[in-house]
Amino acid sequence: MDVIPDDRLKLMGAPGSPYTRKMLALLRYRRIPYAVLWGGHQNPPPGLPQPKVKLLPTFYFPDGSGDVEAVVDSTPITRRLERDYAGRSVIPENPALAFLNELIEDYADEWLTKAMFHYRWYFEADRDNAAPLLVYWSLPTLAAPDAQKMADMFSKRQTERLYVVGSNDVTASTIESSYLRFIDLLDALLQGAGYVLGARPSSADFAIYGQLTQLAIVEPTSAALTSARSARVRAWLDRVEDLSGIEPEDGDWFTREKAEDRLKPLLREIGRVYLPFLKANAAAVIAGKSEFETEIDGQVWKQPTFPYQAKCLKHLREEATALPAAVQGEVKQILSGTGCEELLS
């Protein structure tokens, strides 16, 4: 058996995990040597530690004392990679643009994933497509009858968990309309500059890419809708899969003026759907409620509280208020009228 060189960063993930796909594309773009171990926490690689929270991807970082540390959560891992590996940064140097990147990445990771989960498990055709894939991605040698039994159990369990992300018969139209609007917004951004924050990819691009590897490719219903709506977006995914050959320059990022002009429509969408969710969820967490009900885009939204996403809102507010006064002024102007400006209030 070949031995993986010690300088290659190990991670365990699955093709059906949008966050795994996010990080693999980011690693390729940044030219960070890596070795992906396909699997899941039901069959973890031997000899490696388990993380405290079992999520994919799981990265295995050397901890400096000769041991290995299992780490999850793609956003802080991305920032850790920025510290550990020089060059080809996915975080803009301009602090105002860096904050906008943080906001858009968070929206992709925490709101677009609702659409991913919804389209994967809400419609029968999508359930029948996804469940066997999820089994074979992890256990490719499993006998077909055993794989089907596992797929049926997995499909039933995940369908029964749709309520956790807020997907139900009432909220379905909110999720689906928001997704289709996002595809239109992304299409315009790509036509204008090639990526979300300019002519080079940011961590927000890779977060969006991760979710769309499922929504626009794996799930039949949303994939058909995406292709019909934007061939540009569908083609972009194939390019972002491996951006190791592009040579980014500092001037490729948007200026403040271009950011305000180009990003305003997407920021309005974030303020329209994601910020109302974050605020209602955080208020429910503070109140000790197990679930909450609010209004998003004129429709009732009801789901269990999610403590992690309360932390997301707290982090965004802390990042915003930690900006220098002059930068806060720039960000306020960019966010003005989007519904996101209260992050700085």
Secondary structure, 3 states (H helix, E strand, C coil): CCCCCCCCEEEEECCCCHHHHHHHHHHHHHCCCEEEEECCCCCCCCCCCCCCCCCCCEEEEECCCCCEEEECCHHHHHHHHHHHCCCCCCCCCCHHHHHHHHHHHHHHHHHHHHHHHHHHHCCHHHHHHHHHHHHHHHCCCCCHHHHHHHHHHHHHHHHHCHHHHCCCCCCHHHHHHHHHHHHHHHHHHHHHHCECCECCCCHHHHHHHHHHHHHHHHCHHHHHHHHHHCHHHHHHHHHHCCCCCCCCCHHHECCHHHHHHHHHHHHHHHHHHHHHHHHHHHHHHHCCCCEEEEEECCEEEEEECCHHHHHHHHHHHHHHHCCCHHHHHHHHHHHCCCCCHHHHC
